[in-house]
Amino acid sequence: MACSGRGRRSRPTIDGVDMPDIDDLLSTVWMLLDRPLVAVGLVAGCVLLGAGALLGARRYGWRPVPALLAGLGAALVLAVTLSRNRPDFASMPGVVSYGEPFCILDGVSLTGGYELLNVLLFMPFAFFAVIATHRPLSVSVVSVVSSAGIELAQTLTGQGVCETQDFLHNAIGIVAAAVLGAAVNTLVGSDRQVDREPVRHG
């Protein structure tokens, strides 16, 4: 989806099992942020979506600070996925390019920088949106549908390559963030309930 790419260096392993490459993840993040279109898209998205999130919070009674952070998270998603050029790897020998086929079918792999970034990409939005709205299922559905829509948009506009792996990685991060956000709401709600209970003496 969002961040399509293929690492070329060897992966760290433990007992022959590939492990997530954090250095690769960090270098991937800096590479994306170094692209002018991504930086401009991020700034513009933060302003527009941040303001929209605050307006939504006032209208629908969402928690304003988490709503703002969710808006910034959405800006990050759009900047990284749609405000960039077609990835260089798509033109490399042996890589299926745009239109061959419409979407590349591949599985889950969490060892490379792009793969890890796709897991993390929707997590800030989903986490803070759940905290703001108290609707983990709705947020999850909207996020997953948005991920699928971005995959299709990237292929149709030629700005990326549609891959089922990217969508699956996004979905993993979305579900994890929604569950974590719901857990935070439950804990915070329980604490507030305890605070409201009168202190009983004797």
C-alpha positions in Angstrom: 0.0 0.0 0.0 1.4 3.0 1.3 5.0 2.2 1.5 6.0 -0.3 -1.1 9.6 -1.4 -1.4 11.9 -4.3 -1.2 15.0 -4.4 1.0 18.2 -5.6 -0.6 20.4 -6.2 2.4 20.5 -9.3 4.6 18.1 -9.5 7.5 19.1 -10.0 11.2 18.3 -13.5 12.3 18.1 -15.4 15.6 18.5 -19.2 15.3 17.8 -18.9 11.6 14.6 -16.9 12.1 14.4 -13.5 10.4 13.9 -10.6 12.9 12.5 -7.1 12.3 15.2 -4.7 11.1 14.8 -1.5 13.1 17.7 0.2 11.3 16.0 -0.5 8.0 12.8 0.9 9.4 14.4 4.2 10.5 16.3 4.6 7.2 13.0 4.1 5.4 11.3 6.7 7.5 14.0 9.3 6.8 14.0 8.5 3.1 10.3 9.1 2.9 10.4 12.4 4.9 13.3 13.6 2.8 11.0 13.7 -0.3 9.6 17.2 -0.9 6.1 16.0 -1.8 5.8 14.0 1.3 6.9 16.9 3.6 4.6 19.3 1.9 1.7 16.9 2.0 2.3 16.2 5.7 2.3 19.9 6.6 -0.8 20.6 4.6 -2.6 17.5 5.8 -1.8 18.3 9.4 -3.3 21.8 9.1 -6.5 20.7 7.2 -7.2 17.4 9.0 -6.2 18.7 12.4 -8.7 21.5 12.0 -11.3 19.1 10.7 -10.8 16.8 13.7 -11.2 19.6 16.2 -14.4 20.7 14.4 -15.6 17.1 14.5 -14.8 16.9 18.2 -17.0 20.0 18.9 -19.9 18.7 16.8 -19.9 15.1 17.9 -18.6 15.3 21.4 -15.3 13.5 20.8 -12.4 14.1 23.1 -10.6 17.0 21.5 -6.9 16.2 22.1 -7.1 12.6 20.9 -9.3 13.8 18.0 -6.6 16.3 17.0 -3.9 13.6 17.2 -6.0 11.3 15.1 -6.3 14.0 12.5 -2.5 14.3 12.5 -2.2 10.6 12.2 -4.5 10.6 9.1 -2.4 13.4 7.6 0.7 11.2 8.0 -1.1 8.3 6.3 -2.1 10.4 3.3 1.2 12.2 3.0 3.2 9.0 3.0 0.9 7.1 0.6 -0.4 9.7 -1.9 2.1 12.6 -1.8 5.0 10.8 -3.4 6.4 9.5 -6.6 6.2 6.0 -7.9 8.8 3.8 -5.9 12.1 3.2 -7.7 11.9 -0.6 -7.1 8.8 -0.8 -9.4 11.1 -0.3 -12.3 13.8 -2.7 -11.3 14.4 -5.9 -13.3 12.4 -8.8 -12.1 9.7 -6.7 -10.4 6.2 -6.8 -11.7 5.3 -3.2 -12.8 2.1 -1.2 -13.0 -0.6 -3.2 -14.7 1.1 -6.6 -14.5 -1.1 -7.6 -12.6 -3.4 -5.0 -11.2 -2.5 -6.0 -7.7 0.4 -8.2 -6.5 -0.7 -11.1 -4.3 1.8 -11.7 -1.5 1.7 -12.6 2.2 2.8 -11.2 5.5 6.5 -10.5 6.3 7.6 -8.3 9.2 11.3 -8.2 8.7 12.0 -5.2 6.5 11.7 -1.4 7.0 8.8 -1.0 4.5 7.0 -3.9 6.0 7.3 -2.6 9.6 6.3 0.9 8.4 3.2 -0.4 6.9 2.2 -2.1 10.1 2.9 1.2 12.1 1.4 3.5 9.5 -2.3 3.5 10.5 -1.7 2.9 14.2 -1.5 6.5 15.4 -4.8 7.4 13.6 -6.6 4.2 14.8 -5.3 4.5 18.4 -6.2 8.1 18.9 -9.5 7.9 16.9 -10.7 5.0 19.2 -9.8 7.0 22.3 -11.6 10.1 20.9 -14.7 8.4 19.7 -15.0 5.2 21.9 -15.9 3.3 18.7 -13.1 0.7 18.1 -15.1 -1.3 15.5 -16.2 1.7 13.5 -12.6 3.1 13.5 -11.2 -0.3 12.5 -13.7 -0.7 9.6 -13.0 2.9 8.3 -9.2 2.4 8.6 -9.2 -1.0 6.8 -11.5 0.3 4.0 -9.2 3.4 3.7 -6.2 1.2 3.4 -7.8 -0.8 0.6 -8.9 2.4 -1.1 -5.4 3.8 -1.0 -4.0 0.6 -2.5 -6.4 1.0 -5.4 -5.7 4.7 -5.8 -2.0 4.2 -5.9 -2.3 1.7 -8.7 -4.8 3.7 -10.7 -2.8 7.0 -10.4 0.5 5.3 -11.0 1.9 6.6 -7.7 2.4 3.2 -6.1 2.0 -0.5 -6.5 -1.0 -2.4 -5.1 0.1 -5.3 -2.9 -2.0 -7.5 -0.6 1.0 -7.6 1.7 0.8 -3.9 2.4 -3.0 -4.2 3.0 -2.5 -7.1 5.4 0.3 -5.2 7.3 -1.9 -2.1 7.6 -4.8 -4.3 8.9 -2.5 -5.9 11.5 -1.5 -2.5 12.8 -5.1 -1.1 12.7 -6.5 -4.0 14.8 -3.7 -3.8 17.3 -4.1 -0.1 17.7 -7.9 -0.3 18.0 -7.6 -3.0 20.7 -5.0 -0.9 22.6 -7.1 2.2 22.3 -10.2 0.4 23.6 -8.1 -1.0 26.5 -7.0 2.6 27.4 -10.6 3.8 27.3 -11.6 1.0 29.6 -8.8 1.7 32.1 -9.4 5.5 32.0 -13.1 4.9 32.3 -12.6 2.6 35.3 -10.3 5.2 37.0 -12.9 8.0 36.5 -15.6 5.8 37.9 -13.5 5.1 41.0 -12.8 8.8 41.4 -16.6 9.6 41.3 -17.5 7.0 43.9 -18.0 8.6 47.3 -15.5 7.8 50.0 -17.1 5.7 52.7 -15.9 5.9 56.3 -16.4 3.3 58.9 
